[in-house]
């Protein structure tokens, strides 16, 4: 497990457990110029199997 994967793991566990994240946050992270934020958003979405997003 590389450092980035280790850093993302708590976010993926959190996403799987809560199944809730505001869509604007995920959208902001996915559109970010920061590759770490994009990776974090992708990891959360993949780990959760699709989030139940707040409306």
Biopython code that builds the backbone (N, CA, C, O; Angstrom):
import numpy as np
from Bio.PDB.StructureBuilder import StructureBuilder

atoms = [
    (1, "UNK", "N", (0.851, -1.174, 0.000)),
    (1, "UNK", "CA", (0.000, 0.000, 0.000)),
    (1, "UNK", "C", (0.899, 1.240, 0.000)),
    (1, "UNK", "O", (1.728, 1.417, 0.893)),
    (2, "UNK", "N", (0.726, 2.080, -0.998)),
    (2, "UNK", "CA", (1.538, 3.293, -1.049)),
    (2, "UNK", "C", (0.949, 4.354, -0.110)),
    (2, "UNK", "O", (-0.131, 4.173, 0.452)),
    (3, "UNK", "N", (1.673, 5.450, 0.046)),
    (3, "UNK", "CA", (1.242, 6.493, 0.989)),
    (3, "UNK", "C", (-0.113, 7.085, 0.636)),
    (3, "UNK", "O", (-0.937, 7.325, 1.518)),
    (4, "UNK", "N", (-0.346, 7.323, -0.657)),
    (4, "UNK", "CA", (-1.612, 7.934, -1.065)),
    (4, "UNK", "C", (-2.777, 6.994, -0.757)),
    (4, "UNK", "O", (-3.818, 7.429, -0.263)),
    (5, "UNK", "N", (-2.600, 5.711, -1.050)),
    (5, "UNK", "CA", (-3.652, 4.738, -0.755)),
    (5, "UNK", "C", (-3.919, 4.688, 0.746)),
    (5, "UNK", "O", (-5.070, 4.606, 1.174)),
    (6, "UNK", "N", (-2.865, 4.738, 1.533)),
    (6, "UNK", "CA", (-3.019, 4.724, 2.989)),
    (6, "UNK", "C", (-3.783, 5.952, 3.470)),
    (6, "UNK", "O", (-4.593, 5.853, 4.391)),
    (7, "UNK", "N", (-3.537, 7.097, 2.864)),
    (7, "UNK", "CA", (-4.240, 8.317, 3.249)),
    (7, "UNK", "C", (-5.707, 8.273, 2.842)),
    (7, "UNK", "O", (-6.559, 8.829, 3.535)),
    (8, "UNK", "N", (-6.009, 7.620, 1.727)),
    (8, "UNK", "CA", (-7.380, 7.574, 1.235)),
    (8, "UNK", "C", (-8.233, 6.540, 1.967)),
    (8, "UNK", "O", (-9.458, 6.661, 1.987)),
    (9, "UNK", "N", (-7.617, 5.543, 2.559)),
    (9, "UNK", "CA", (-8.368, 4.458, 3.186)),
    (9, "UNK", "C", (-9.390, 4.947, 4.217)),
    (9, "UNK", "O", (-10.530, 4.484, 4.178)),
    (10, "UNK", "N", (-9.046, 5.858, 5.137)),
    (10, "UNK", "CA", (-10.065, 6.322, 6.095)),
    (10, "UNK", "C", (-11.271, 6.963, 5.411)),
    (10, "UNK", "O", (-12.397, 6.814, 5.886)),
    (11, "UNK", "N", (-11.054, 7.673, 4.306)),
    (11, "UNK", "CA", (-12.164, 8.292, 3.587)),
    (11, "UNK", "C", (-13.071, 7.237, 2.975)),
    (11, "UNK", "O", (-14.293, 7.382, 2.996)),
    (12, "UNK", "N", (-12.482, 6.169, 2.427)),
    (12, "UNK", "CA", (-13.301, 5.126, 1.820)),
    (12, "UNK", "C", (-14.100, 4.376, 2.885)),
    (12, "UNK", "O", (-15.252, 4.010, 2.651)),
    (13, "UNK", "N", (-13.496, 4.144, 4.050)),
    (13, "UNK", "CA", (-14.222, 3.490, 5.146)),
    (13, "UNK", "C", (-15.366, 4.387, 5.613)),
    (13, "UNK", "O", (-16.488, 3.923, 5.814)),
    (14, "UNK", "N", (-15.072, 5.665, 5.782)),
    (14, "UNK", "CA", (-16.096, 6.625, 6.203)),
    (14, "UNK", "C", (-17.250, 6.664, 5.205)),
    (14, "UNK", "O", (-18.415, 6.669, 5.601)),
    (15, "UNK", "N", (-16.929, 6.692, 3.915)),
    (15, "UNK", "CA", (-17.969, 6.753, 2.893)),
    (15, "UNK", "C", (-18.833, 5.498, 2.921)),
    (15, "UNK", "O", (-20.055, 5.577, 2.797)),
    (16, "UNK", "N", (-18.205, 4.358, 3.082)),
    (16, "UNK", "CA", (-18.945, 3.101, 3.124)),
    (16, "UNK", "C", (-19.869, 3.062, 4.344)),
    (16, "UNK", "O", (-20.992, 2.565, 4.256)),
    (17, "UNK", "N", (-19.405, 3.576, 5.466)),
    (17, "UNK", "CA", (-20.191, 3.519, 6.700)),
    (17, "UNK", "C", (-21.318, 4.543, 6.725)),
    (17, "UNK", "O", (-22.420, 4.236, 7.180)),
    (18, "UNK", "N", (-21.060, 5.741, 6.248)),
    (18, "UNK", "CA", (-22.070, 6.791, 6.338)),
    (18, "UNK", "C", (-22.992, 6.813, 5.135)),
    (18, "UNK", "O", (-24.177, 7.119, 5.265)),
    (19, "UNK", "N", (-22.460, 6.490, 3.959)),
    (19, "UNK", "CA", (-23.226, 6.512, 2.711)),
    (19, "UNK", "C", (-23.828, 7.892, 2.440)),
    (19, "UNK", "O", (-24.798, 8.008, 1.692)),
    (20, "UNK", "N", (-23.266, 8.918, 3.034)),
    (20, "UNK", "CA", (-23.784, 10.266, 2.818)),
    (20, "UNK", "C", (-22.630, 11.237, 2.608)),
    (20, "UNK", "O", (-21.662, 11.249, 3.368)),
    (21, "UNK", "N", (-22.749, 12.035, 1.581)),
    (21, "UNK", "CA", (-21.785, 13.098, 1.343)),
    (21, "UNK", "C", (-22.456, 14.110, 0.427)),
    (21, "UNK", "O", (-23.086, 13.739, -0.564)),
    (22, "UNK", "N", (-22.324, 15.355, 0.749)),
    (22, "UNK", "CA", (-22.983, 16.386, -0.050)),
    (22, "UNK", "C", (-22.436, 16.351, -1.476)),
    (22, "UNK", "O", (-21.219, 16.341, -1.659)),
    (23, "UNK", "N", (-23.303, 16.333, -2.490)),
    (23, "UNK", "CA", (-22.847, 16.221, -3.881)),
    (23, "UNK", "C", (-21.933, 17.354, -4.321)),
    (23, "UNK", "O", (-21.079, 17.160, -5.186)),
    (24, "UNK", "N", (-22.102, 18.531, -3.737)),
    (24, "UNK", "CA", (-21.237, 19.647, -4.119)),
    (24, "UNK", "C", (-19.790, 19.392, -3.711)),
    (24, "UNK", "O", (-18.865, 19.845, -4.386)),
    (25, "UNK", "N", (-19.591, 18.673, -2.615)),
    (25, "UNK", "CA", (-18.232, 18.355, -2.177)),
    (25, "UNK", "C", (-17.579, 17.406, -3.170)),
    (25, "UNK", "O", (-16.459, 17.648, -3.619)),
    (26, "UNK", "N", (-18.275, 16.327, -3.514)),
    (26, "UNK", "CA", (-17.734, 15.366, -4.477)),
    (26, "UNK", "C", (-17.488, 16.052, -5.814)),
    (26, "UNK", "O", (-16.446, 15.844, -6.436)),
    (27, "UNK", "N", (-18.432, 16.862, -6.256)),
    (27, "UNK", "CA", (-18.279, 17.570, -7.529)),
    (27, "UNK", "C", (-17.060, 18.484, -7.497)),
    (27, "UNK", "O", (-16.286, 18.529, -8.453)),
    (28, "UNK", "N", (-16.895, 19.206, -6.404)),
    (28, "UNK", "CA", (-15.751, 20.107, -6.256)),
    (28, "UNK", "C", (-14.448, 19.321, -6.303)),
    (28, "UNK", "O", (-13.498, 19.726, -6.973)),
    (29, "UNK", "N", (-14.402, 18.197, -5.592)),
    (29, "UNK", "CA", (-13.188, 17.378, -5.580)),
    (29, "UNK", "C", (-12.910, 16.774, -6.950)),
    (29, "UNK", "O", (-11.757, 16.724, -7.379)),
    (30, "UNK", "N", (-13.956, 16.312, -7.645)),
    (30, "UNK", "CA", (-13.760, 15.685, -8.959)),
    (30, "UNK", "C", (-13.254, 16.705, -9.982)),
    (30, "UNK", "O", (-12.495, 16.354, -10.885)),
    (31, "UNK", "N", (-13.667, 17.954, -9.844)),
    (31, "UNK", "CA", (-13.272, 18.998, -10.791)),
    (31, "UNK", "C", (-12.037, 19.772, -10.343)),
    (31, "UNK", "O", (-11.630, 20.728, -11.004)),
    (32, "UNK", "N", (-11.450, 19.373, -9.247)),
    (32, "UNK", "CA", (-10.290, 20.064, -8.696)),
    (32, "UNK", "C", (-9.054, 19.873, -9.577)),
    (32, "UNK", "O", (-8.914, 18.857, -10.257)),
    (33, "UNK", "N", (-8.173, 20.855, -9.553)),
    (33, "UNK", "CA", (-6.880, 20.713, -10.231)),
    (33, "UNK", "C", (-5.911, 19.874, -9.407)),
    (33, "UNK", "O", (-4.847, 19.485, -9.889)),
    (34, "UNK", "N", (-6.287, 19.601, -8.171)),
    (34, "UNK", "CA", (-5.445, 18.821, -7.261)),
    (34, "UNK", "C", (-5.686, 17.328, -7.494)),
    (34, "UNK", "O", (-6.779, 16.833, -7.222)),
    (35, "UNK", "N", (-4.679, 16.605, -7.994)),
    (35, "UNK", "CA", (-4.878, 15.182, -8.281)),
    (35, "UNK", "C", (-5.215, 14.364, -7.034)),
    (35, "UNK", "O", (-5.889, 13.339, -7.135)),
    (36, "UNK", "N", (-4.755, 14.805, -5.860)),
    (36, "UNK", "CA", (-5.089, 14.081, -4.633)),
    (36, "UNK", "C", (-6.583, 14.179, -4.336)),
    (36, "UNK", "O", (-7.206, 13.187, -3.958)),
    (37, "UNK", "N", (-7.161, 15.367, -4.503)),
    (37, "UNK", "CA", (-8.607, 15.520, -4.261)),
    (37, "UNK", "C", (-9.417, 14.710, -5.264)),
    (37, "UNK", "O", (-10.418, 14.095, -4.899)),
    (38, "UNK", "N", (-8.991, 14.705, -6.526)),
    (38, "UNK", "CA", (-9.691, 13.885, -7.528)),
    (38, "UNK", "C", (-9.623, 12.410, -7.153)),
    (38, "UNK", "O", (-10.618, 11.691, -7.253)),
    (39, "UNK", "N", (-8.447, 11.963, -6.722)),
    (39, "UNK", "CA", (-8.284, 10.563, -6.321)),
    (39, "UNK", "C", (-9.138, 10.252, -5.092)),
    (39, "UNK", "O", (-9.715, 9.169, -4.989)),
    (40, "UNK", "N", (-9.215, 11.203, -4.163)),
    (40, "UNK", "CA", (-10.016, 11.006, -2.960)),
    (40, "UNK", "C", (-11.494, 10.850, -3.328)),
    (40, "UNK", "O", (-12.168, 9.954, -2.820)),
    (41, "UNK", "N", (-11.995, 11.710, -4.200)),
    (41, "UNK", "CA", (-13.394, 11.623, -4.615)),
    (41, "UNK", "C", (-13.670, 10.302, -5.326)),
    (41, "UNK", "O", (-14.680, 9.649, -5.062)),
    (42, "UNK", "N", (-12.779, 9.914, -6.219)),
    (42, "UNK", "CA", (-12.951, 8.656, -6.949)),
    (42, "UNK", "C", (-12.932, 7.469, -5.990)),
    (42, "UNK", "O", (-13.743, 6.552, -6.120)),
    (43, "UNK", "N", (-12.015, 7.483, -5.035)),
    (43, "UNK", "CA", (-11.913, 6.396, -4.060)),
    (43, "UNK", "C", (-13.174, 6.306, -3.210)),
    (43, "UNK", "O", (-13.677, 5.212, -2.955)),
    (44, "UNK", "N", (-13.681, 7.443, -2.775)),
    (44, "UNK", "CA", (-14.902, 7.453, -1.966)),
    (44, "UNK", "C", (-16.069, 6.887, -2.763)),
    (44, "UNK", "O", (-16.825, 6.058, -2.256)),
    (45, "UNK", "N", (-16.217, 7.329, -3.995)),
    (45, "UNK", "CA", (-17.323, 6.842, -4.814)),
    (45, "UNK", "C", (-17.208, 5.349, -5.084)),
    (45, "UNK", "O", (-18.202, 4.627, -5.013)),
    (46, "UNK", "N", (-16.009, 4.884, -5.392)),
    (46, "UNK", "CA", (-15.813, 3.462, -5.665)),
    (46, "UNK", "C", (-16.019, 2.615, -4.411)),
    (46, "UNK", "O", (-16.659, 1.565, -4.469)),
    (47, "UNK", "N", (-15.485, 3.061, -3.291)),
    (47, "UNK", "CA", (-15.561, 2.281, -2.054)),
    (47, "UNK", "C", (-16.985, 2.184, -1.523)),
    (47, "UNK", "O", (-17.364, 1.186, -0.910)),
    (48, "UNK", "N", (-17.756, 3.215, -1.762)),
    (48, "UNK", "CA", (-19.112, 3.230, -1.223)),
    (48, "UNK", "C", (-20.086, 2.508, -2.137)),
    (48, "UNK", "O", (-21.216, 2.226, -1.740)),
    (49, "UNK", "N", (-19.665, 2.210, -3.348)),
    (49, "UNK", "CA", (-20.571, 1.580, -4.299)),
    (49, "UNK", "C", (-21.641, 2.547, -4.768)),
    (49, "UNK", "O", (-22.721, 2.130, -5.187)),
    (50, "UNK", "N", (-21.348, 3.822, -4.700)),
    (50, "UNK", "CA", (-22.312, 4.860, -5.057)),
    (50, "UNK", "C", (-22.906, 5.433, -3.785)),
    (50, "UNK", "O", (-23.483, 4.703, -2.979)),
    (51, "UNK", "N", (-22.770, 6.693, -3.610)),
    (51, "UNK", "CA", (-23.216, 7.331, -2.377)),
    (51, "UNK", "C", (-24.673, 7.749, -2.464)),
    (51, "UNK", "O", (-25.177, 8.098, -3.531)),
    (52, "UNK", "N", (-25.334, 7.708, -1.323)),
    (52, "UNK", "CA", (-26.654, 8.316, -1.213)),
    (52, "UNK", "C", (-26.388, 9.792, -0.937)),
    (52, "UNK", "O", (-26.071, 10.168, 0.191)),
    (53, "UNK", "N", (-26.513, 10.608, -1.940)),
    (53, "UNK", "CA", (-26.127, 12.013, -1.815)),
    (53, "UNK", "C", (-27.252, 12.846, -1.212)),
    (53, "UNK", "O", (-28.433, 12.622, -1.475)),
    (54, "UNK", "N", (-26.849, 13.805, -0.403)),
    (54, "UNK", "CA", (-27.820, 14.735, 0.160)),
    (54, "UNK", "C", (-28.401, 15.576, -0.956)),
    (54, "UNK", "O", (-27.717, 15.911, -1.923)),
    (55, "UNK", "N", (-29.655, 15.909, -0.813)),
    (55, "UNK", "CA", (-30.294, 16.770, -1.815)),
    (55, "UNK", "C", (-30.438, 18.173, -1.282)),
    (55, "UNK", "O", (-30.953, 19.048, -1.978)),
]
sb = StructureBuilder()
sb.init_structure("model")
sb.init_model(0)
sb.init_chain("A")
sb.init_seg("    ")
for serial, (resi, resn, name, xyz) in enumerate(atoms, 1):
    if name == "N":
        sb.init_residue(resn, " ", resi, " ")
    sb.init_atom(name, np.array(xyz, "f"), 0.0, 1.0, " ", f" {name:<3s}", serial, name[0])
structure = sb.get_structure()
